[in-house]
């Protein structure tokens, strides 16, 4: 039973960047928020939906650099909700796909704070689509895996590179651009074909989206030469070749 006088926390997915990809429910949460705590990769134009009285707090998360440590973000959500505020925790992509939404929800549950999860359009799906890459295709791919390529996110020993290299048609790596060479090396060591196509998509769905195409063995050198760094989504698989025919966003 919810305690009288408590507010509520909404863990809202902002989508990958294009503000039009916010869900209707996510927009409604913003329009009724007393407090919005937002991350670095959230498109700032979404904040225009907030009421004039809303408190806007920049959490500024970027890799290991946080304007606000995760512990402080947790405290802010709890403190504001305890005094009756409607708190929106606005996160890039989807809060439950490498967004620490699960951890934040656990903290709220432990403290007795009512919460709701509002799923968002994940960058793992939307960014390849904006680059003209279907993650599945009847002729090319019937399986997908989404992993983190960032050392700071979880225990890397839990990632079975052998299974990914040999048993998955399309691999999507989030937060892996900073460790691109290491990730590609792991794939090749695990038996992945060095010639398998790779796309590196930077600032996907934003108006300045850029795409770099190569192979597992070449993409790291290409990215270094072009200074093609994060934020970027990595797609590995035969479906990358369809980009040449299906690219639509970059041509607008």
Buried (B, 14 or more C-beta within 10 A) or exposed (E): EEEEEBBBBBBBBBBBBBBEBBBEBBBBBBEBBBBBBBBBBBBEEBBEBBEEEBBBBBBEBEEEEBBBEBEBBBBBBBBBBBEEBBBBBBBBBBBBBBBBBBEBBEBBEEBEBBBEBBBBBBBBBBBBBBBBBBBEBEEBBEEBBBBBBBEEBEEBEEBBBBEBBEEBBBBBBBBBBBBBEBBBBBBBEBEBBEEBBBBBBBBBBBEEBBBBBBBBBBBBEBBEEEEBEBBBBBBBBBBBBBBEEBBEBEEE
